[in-house]
Amino acid sequence: MTKIKPNNAIDRRLSVAPMMDWTNQHCRFFHRLLAPDALLFTEMITAEALLHGDIERLLGHNPAEYPLALQLGGNSPDRLAKATRIAAVHGFQEINFNVGCPSGRVQSGRFGACLMAEPNLVADCIIAMQAETDLPVTIKCRIGIDDMDDEIGLNVFVDTLSAAGVRIFYLHARKAWLKGLSPKENRDIPPLNYARARRLAVRRPDLMIHLNGGLVDATTIMTELSNFAGVMLGRAAYKTPMLLSDLNLSIFGRAGKTRLEAAMAMADYADMMEEIPLHAITRHMLGLYASCKGARYWRRMLGEKARQDRRGGTLIRKTAIACEEISTSWAA
Ligand SMILES: Cc1cc2nc3c(=O)[nH]c(=O)nc-3n(C[C@H](O)[C@H](O)[C@H](O)COP(=O)(O)O)c2cc1C
């Protein structure tokens, strides 16, 4: 018997995609300052890592990051159920299952995108996970893999998962080509197909289909938002984080922090996290002044200078003030 989960109260119109090595807790704290209403995602954590690893380190986060979805990877219903049981009591608002990652390491473990060819196994995983939590269990996937028919194949995949109780999908609107492309190439080379994603949203209006992939400019994003339950941004959120602030304002009617406010808040955060090397925090902030006059100075100071065994927020504070001066002196 499948269990249909109620949709909890999270507003998912804007989310920041899970990105390994990028969307860790420092990054998420930063993004939250700019997008107070977005749904944030952890990096993918495999069920096996959670069952064998340091749980506090893997699941650790700051409540300031909420609403926050934990992304799990795996392919064993039993192992995923155990991982979900562990994770469910750690405060997350959603558990997301990764069926979109194309890396070779992930394929050799037979999970991630290659599971799109096995919808029944994915359904078993989801049912097992749902049995362990009242949180919504959601799916992130591609529109297909390799030579899978992206009309019929995607419909069968989504219909099978919706019959298992999934209501919320994040769709990276390109195929994954599992042979011959690196994970990075697989994020750029298979063509984006928003039209296919739109057809799915029209065909299944009972589901919440969120569009992901290649969303970089506010105009396109706001247009596509009218076709989907929400939009999910990955690289653009990381590289040009002020886009998050613009979108938060357009979508939810309230702005995030300004550049200077966000920089100062991150300086305070770095003070608080004095045991963490400064660069581990600042490396996620290099895009804050993207397309401003001080951009290069900001990147140099927070990229290179921050590496020199520094701790605490002084460098961030001084650099932000200098960047504000550079931009105003140019404007004058
Ligand atoms: C560095 C990096 C790491 C990623 N790690 C994950 C991951 O752990 N789980 C996942 O589902 N997708 C992962 N992705 C894919 C993104 O979530 C997203 O689907 C993809 O980048 C397309 O969106 P974008 O064009 O807005 O970046 C990763 C992407 C990048 C750039």
The ligand as a Gaussian input file, in Angstrom:
#p B3LYP/6-31G(d) Opt

LIG

0 1
 C       29.398000      21.305000      -8.766000
 C       28.059000      20.642000      -8.976000
 C       27.673000      19.607000      -8.165000
 C       26.423000      18.991000      -8.331000
 N       26.022000      18.029000      -7.441000
 C       24.749000      17.543000      -7.517000
 C       24.244000      16.693000      -6.496000
 O       24.898000      16.382000      -5.484000
 N       22.971000      16.221000      -6.641000
 C       22.180000      16.568000      -7.719000
 O       21.032000      16.132000      -7.805000
 N       22.646000      17.391000      -8.675000
 C       23.890000      17.895000      -8.580000
 N       24.317000      18.807000      -9.497000
 C       23.405000      19.223000     -10.595000
 C       22.609000      20.472000     -10.160000
 O       21.795000      20.190000      -9.053000
 C       21.717000      20.963000     -11.331000
 O       20.774000      19.972000     -11.612000
 C       22.525000      21.258000     -12.588000
 O       23.685000      22.010000     -12.297000
 C       21.664000      22.000000     -13.612000
 O       21.195000      23.223000     -13.081000
 P       21.933000      24.628000     -13.434000
 O       22.037000      24.701000     -14.939000
 O       21.013000      25.666000     -12.862000
 O       23.275000      24.593000     -12.810000
 C       25.559000      19.420000      -9.364000
 C       25.957000      20.483000     -10.173000
 C       27.182000      21.101000      -9.982000
 C       27.577000      22.284000     -10.853000

